Amino acid sequence: MPQITIDYSDTVGDAFDRAGFARALHRATVEIAAAEPEACKTQFRPGAYTVFGYEDPEARGHAVVHVTIGLLAGRAEETKAKLTEAVLELLREHVAGTAVTVHASAEVRDLDASYRKYDG
């Protein structure tokens, strides 16, 4: 915990400083949600095909970045909201200089009670 997944359109390309974003996101998660630094795990999943509204997908004028953070249950809604706002601010800083329009979103959710992990 936390389990962080970032889905993003490959149209953001090199404009997305993934390493810098992950470091900053881990710091924010530790500060805001009282997570342990060594527990922060982030996986980036690029998407090769993004469709936005009625735009021809071949135009590739838009990008989607969505961050999902799964935390163990027990955090206040205010804490989750503060973390999602921090995520969006960090995305503004780390997805810069791209010619496409970026549509960013974030969600902090409770991990299901069945959540287990293995370190090996």
C-alpha positions in Angstrom: 0.0 0.0 0.0 -0.4 2.5 -1.6 -1.0 0.9 -5.0 -0.6 3.7 -7.7 -1.5 3.2 -11.3 -1.0 5.8 -14.0 -2.8 5.3 -17.3 -1.7 7.8 -20.0 -1.9 8.4 -23.7 1.4 7.9 -25.5 0.8 11.2 -27.3 2.3 12.9 -24.2 5.5 11.2 -25.1 8.7 12.6 -23.6 6.8 15.6 -22.3 5.7 13.4 -19.3 8.4 13.3 -16.8 7.4 10.0 -15.3 10.3 9.5 -13.0 10.0 13.1 -11.5 6.3 12.7 -11.2 6.6 9.3 -9.4 9.1 10.8 -6.9 6.9 13.8 -6.2 3.8 11.7 -6.0 5.4 9.4 -3.5 6.4 12.4 -1.3 2.9 13.8 -1.5 1.4 10.5 -0.6 3.6 10.2 2.4 3.0 13.7 3.6 -0.8 13.8 3.0 -1.9 10.2 3.5 0.7 9.1 6.1 2.0 6.3 3.8 5.4 4.8 4.3 7.9 5.8 1.6 8.9 2.2 1.0 5.3 1.1 0.6 4.7 3.5 -2.4 4.6 1.5 -5.6 3.7 3.1 -9.0 3.1 1.5 -12.3 2.8 3.5 -15.6 0.7 2.0 -18.4 0.9 3.9 -21.7 -2.0 3.7 -24.0 -1.3 3.6 -27.8 -4.8 4.7 -28.8 -6.8 7.5 -27.3 -10.2 8.6 -28.6 -11.6 12.0 -27.5 -15.1 13.0 -28.2 -15.9 13.1 -31.9 -12.4 13.9 -32.9 -10.8 11.6 -35.5 -8.5 9.4 -33.4 -5.8 9.7 -36.0 -5.6 13.4 -35.3 -3.9 12.6 -32.0 -4.6 16.0 -30.6 -5.6 14.9 -27.1 -4.1 12.9 -24.3 -5.6 11.4 -21.2 -3.7 10.9 -18.0 -5.6 9.2 -15.1 -4.0 8.4 -11.7 -5.6 5.8 -9.4 -4.3 5.5 -5.9 -5.4 2.6 -3.8 -5.0 3.1 0.0 -5.9 0.9 2.9 -9.2 1.9 4.3 -9.5 4.5 7.1 -8.4 7.8 5.5 -10.8 10.7 5.8 -12.6 12.0 2.7 -10.8 15.3 3.2 -7.4 13.5 3.1 -8.4 11.7 -0.1 -9.6 15.0 -1.7 -6.4 16.8 -0.7 -4.3 14.0 -2.3 -6.2 14.1 -5.6 -5.8 17.9 -5.8 -2.0 17.4 -5.1 -1.9 14.8 -7.9 -3.5 17.1 -10.4 -1.1 19.9 -9.5 1.9 17.6 -9.9 0.6 16.5 -13.3 0.5 20.1 -14.4 4.2 20.4 -13.4 5.3 17.0 -14.9 3.3 16.9 -18.2 4.5 20.1 -19.8 5.6 21.2 -23.2 3.3 18.9 -25.2 1.5 20.1 -28.3 -1.6 18.0 -27.4 -4.4 18.9 -25.0 -4.0 16.9 -21.8 -7.1 15.8 -19.9 -5.9 14.8 -16.4 -7.9 13.1 -13.6 -7.2 11.4 -10.3 -8.9 9.1 -7.9 -8.1 7.9 -4.4 -10.0 4.9 -3.4 -9.9 2.4 -0.5 -8.4 -1.0 -1.3 -10.9 -3.8 -0.9 -10.8 -5.7 2.4 -9.5 -8.7 0.4 -6.3 -6.9 -0.5 -3.1 -8.8 0.3 0.4 -8.4 -0.9 3.5 -10.5 -1.4 7.1 -9.2 -1.2 9.6 -11.8 -2.4 
